[in-house]
Amino acid sequence: MTAEMSPLIRPTARRRDIVTPEGVSLPFELAEIGDRAAAFATDLFISILATFAIYLVGFFVIIRGMLRGSDGIGFAAAASIILFMAFVVRNLYFIHFELAWQGATPGKRAVGIRVVDRNGGPLLPMAVIARNLTREFEFFIPLGLLTSFGQTNTPWEKLALAGWMLLFSMLPFFNRDRLRAGDMIAGTMVIRMPRRVLLPDLIEDSIHYVFRDRQLEAYGAFELQVL
């Protein structure tokens, strides 16, 4: 099926044809940058809630240990476990869902977009891991340095970190396929999920059909009951 023959893809400049390894051309429509931002904000909010829940549980565990007279080693171990669990939630949230949901996350599903391989092949685990770990350098590490309490960054260092984040955030505006750095490294792209268009039921076309007496005589009693 070619892009021109598909009724599911609108003829816009955002349309792309991906050729699978079997030589089949599949038409897709690139995801809007606004949709991608909305999906990321939704996923970030969910991951923050999960991280906050971990911090809350860990806080009560530490307080309980302190009330029972735990030593400093126990407190340090509990704090390390909490930080590690929060790190895992933040970093594996996107990887887990994109692997389990075939390139989608809760945020992506909500806005109707997904990640696919640019070469038309299956979405490999290494590609998913690469595109999401890149986000650490694009967003999370600079944001963490900017918002760290007690950090003694100079204004120039803060400006450099902000410029770094802005540079990577604007990258999809300056390439044809709207790829972020993670997509360029992993060989992926983000598309809109094609909406399935159901053909009208055949019964709707024949509901006004009138059978003549000669046609009805050709049917037996069973066929007439079915009609």
N, C-alpha and C positions, 0 to 999 in steps of 0.2 A: 504494500500500500504506500503510495507516495503522499507527500504533504498536500498536494493539490486535490487529491481524491478524498482526504479524510474530512468528515463533517464535524470532528471533535476539536479541530484546531482552527482558530480564526486566522485569516491571512494578515498578519501583522509583522512588523519588523522584529518582534521578539520570538518569532518562530525559528526553530532549529530542526534540522534533520540529523538524527543519529543513526549511523549504519552499524548494525550488529555484526559480530564475527561471521554469521551465516549469510551476510550480504543483504539483509532486509533493512530497508530505510523506514525508520520510525519518526514521525513528526512530533515535536514537543514545543511547548511555549515556555520561555524563560520566566522564572518567578520575578515578580515586582520587588524592587528594593524595599519598598514599604512593607510588603508582606514578610520579607525576610527579617526586617527589623522587629516587626510585631511578634513573629515566631520566636526570635531570640529573647525578646523581653519577657515573653510568657515562660519560656524555659528557664530563664535566669531567675524569675520570681519563684518558680516551683523549686528549683535547686536551692535557693536561699532559704525557703521555708523548711526544706529537709535539713539543711545545715543548721538552721536555728534550733530545730527540734533536737538534733544531736548535741548541740551546745547546752540546751536546757537540761537534757537528761544527764549529761556529764557534769553539769554544775551541781545538780542535786546529789550525784554520786560523790563528788569531791567534798561537798558540805557535810554529807553524812559521815564520810571518812574522817573529816576533821573533828566532828563532834565525838567520834569514838576514839579519838586520840591517835590517829594514824600518823606515822612519821613522814618526814619530807620525801623519802624515796617513793612511798605510795602515792603521794600527791603529785609528784613529778611524772610518775608513770601514767596516772590517770589523765593528766593534762596532755601528755604526749599522744595517748590513744585517742583522745577527743580531737586533737588537731589532725591526726592522721586520718580519722574517719571523715572529718569535714573535707579534707583534701581529696579523698576518694570519691565522695559524693559529687563534689564540684567537677572533677575531671572525668569521671566515668558515667555521669548522667547522660551526656550526649552520645557517648560511644555505645552505651548499652542500648538505648532506644533506637539509634540508627541501625544497629546490627539486628535487633529483634524485630523492628517494624519496617525493615526494608527501606532504609533511608529517611524515615520520618521520626519525629519526636512529638510529644504532646502539643508543643507549640506549632510545629509544622503541620500537624494534622488539623489543628484548629483553623488555620488559614488556608489549607489546601495546597501545600507544597511538599516536595521531597527531594532527596539527593539521589543522583544517578551517576553512573560512570560515563565519562565523555566519549569513550570509545565504543559504547554500546554493549559492553560486557556486564557481568554481574558485579554488584557492589562488594568489593573484597574487604575483609576485616582490616587489612593493613592500610587501605585507603581511608577507611572511616577513622582509624586511630590517628593517622597522619593529619587529616584535616582538622580534627578536634584538638589534638595536642598543640597544633600551631596557634590555636586561639589563646593559649596561655601566653605566648609571646606577643600576640596582637593586642590582647585586652586585659587579661586578668593580672599578669605580673605588673605592667605599668599602673593599672588601677590600684593594686595593692600597695605599691610604693607611694602613690599620691595620697592615699587615704590612711597610711600607717600612722598610728598615734605615737608621738614622741620622735618622729622622724625629723632630722635636721637638714632636709634638702634645701638648697639655695633656690631662689626664684628662677635662676637659669635652668637648674636641674628639673624643677617642676614644669617649666615651659617646654623643655626637651621631651619629657615624658608625655605631656599633653599633645605635643606635636606628633610624637610616635603613634599614639592612639588615633589621632585624627588622620594621619597618613594612611594607616591600614583600613580605617573606617571608610575613607573615600575611594579606596582602590576599585571597588565594583563599578564606580561611575566612569572609570577610564579604560575599560576594556570591553570588547564587543559582547562577550558572554556573561558579563557581570560577575566575574569570579573574584572571590577574596583570596588572600594568600594561601590559605589552607586548601582551597579548590585547585589552585595552580600546582601545588606540590602533590596533591593526592590524585589529580586527574579526574576530578568530579565537577559537577555543576548542579545547580538547584533549579528545578522546573516546577511548573504548576501541575497538579494532578489532573489529568484529563477527565472531564466529566462524561460519564457514560450516557449516551442518548439512546433510549429504548425506541424501537420501531413501533408504530401503532399496531394494535392487535388486529389480526385478520378478521375477527368476528365483527369489529367495528365497520369494516368495509362491506361485509355481507349482511349486516343486520337489516338493511332495507331491501334485500333481495326478495322478490315474490316468486314462489314456486307455482307453476301452472299445473292444471289437473293432470295433464299428460305426464309431467315429470313426477308428480306425486304417485301416479299409478305404477311407476317403475319401482317404487320402494315397497318393501314388505311391511308387515305390522310392526316388527321390531324397529326398523329404521324410522318409521313414522313416530314411534314413541320417543326415540332419541331426538328427532327434530322438535 
